[in-house]
Amino acid sequence: MSKTWTFEAAGGPGAIDFYGVDIFEYDWKDTGEKAQVKDPNYNQDYSFNVYTAEICGVEVRFAAGEFSPYVWGFFVER
């Protein structure tokens, strides 16, 4: 079964809850991969970088990028 990228959250630093934390307070490692995603509000296609970050001792993987200045979209693979 192939996985797809699912929208999880949108917002900016200090105004987002992703994985139960403000993801902007963590170090992101770029995997060098790209994810093809769609803005859930405007149905626009984007190519976002895929990152990993360690949150509470657990490595998480997500795609993230800016929908517009200071408005980031976050996606997880399901």
Secondary structure, 3 states (H helix, E strand, C coil): CCCCEEEEEEECCCCCCECCECHHHCCCEEEEEEEEEECCCCCCEEEEEEEEEEECCEEEEEEEEEEECCEEEEEEEC
